Amino acid sequence: MHNPLRQQLQDQVLHIIQQARPLVEAVARRDRDLASQVRRALSSVALNLSEGFGSTSGNARLRFESARGSLYEAHAGLRVAAAWGYLSAQDCGPVLAAMDQLGARVFGLSRR
């Protein structure tokens, strides 16, 4: 059951959630629906990645693709929040960069 790659990716997504939490909380003060959508998308990334590592190859690929789609949704949600002026682009920069890095790794999983 121990898979170093699974653990690395799970740690990476949990770190992104920790980074995003104060941003999502700031968005929630101005737009509760957008904050909820970003929160749910980030949770979906972690859950779909875990499910993918526990699935057979065809189903795993679907779960990894779902995780990547949710990651893109969360990324867009933070950019939308910045566009509405709820967050500064500077505040979003580190978490968006971390999301891009994770997205590249998850893309690789879905192509195996």
N, C-alpha and C positions, 0 to 999 in steps of 0.2 A: 504494500500500500504506500510505502514511502517512495516518492518520486521527487528528486531534487528540482526538476524543472517546474513541476506543479507547485512546490513550496516557494520557489523564487517568484513565480508569477502571482501567486496568492499574496505574498508579502508586498509585491510591487503594487497591486491593485489596492490593498489595504492602506498602503502609504499614500496613494493618490486620494483615497477617500478621506484620510486624515488631513491632507493638504486642502482638499476642497471644502471640508466641513465649515470653516469660518466664512468662506465665500458664499456657500449655499445659505447659511444662516443670515448673511447680509442681504441676499436676494429675497429671502422669505419675508423680510420686513417691508419690502416694496411690492413683491409679486409672489404670493404664496403658491400659485399654480406652477409657475416656472421653477421655483425652488423644489417643489415636490417632484416634478418631472426629472430634474437633474439628479435628485436624490435616488429616485427609483431606478434611473438608468445606471448610475454607478453601482448600486446594489446588484443589479442584473448582471453587470460585468463580472463581479466576483462569483455570483452563483452559477452563471453559465460556464465560466472557466472551470469551476470545480466539477460541474456536471459533465463537461466534456472529457475531463481526465478519467471519469468513471464510466464512460460509454464505449461502445464498440466503434470501430473506425468511421462508418458512415454517419452514425448519430453524433459522434464526437465532432466531426467536421461541422455539422449543423450548429452544435452548441458553441463552438469557437467562432463561427460566423455571427451567431446571435450576440455573443459577447463583444465582438468587434463593432457590430451595429449599435449596440447600447453605448459603447465607448464613444463612438462618433456622435451619438445623440447628446451625451453629457458634454462633450467638447463644444458642440454647437450651442447648447444651452448656456454655457458660460460666456461664449462669445456674444450671444443674443443679450444676455444680462449686461455685458459691457456696452453693447450698442445702445441699450436703453438708458445707460448711465447709472445703473445700479452698482456696478463695479468698475474699477479702472482696468484698462488693458494691462497695465504694469502689475497689478495685483494678480491677474489671471495668468500671467506669463509662465511662472514656474509649473503650475499644475497643468497647463495646456502642453507644455514641453514634455512633462512626464507622461501625459496621455498619448502624445505622439510616439514616444518611445515604446510604451506598452502596445500601442496599436500595431507597430511594426512586428513585434514579437508574436502577437496573436495572429496576424496575417500569415506568418510563417507556419503556425500550427494548423491553420485551416487549409494549407496547401500540401500537407504531408500525406 
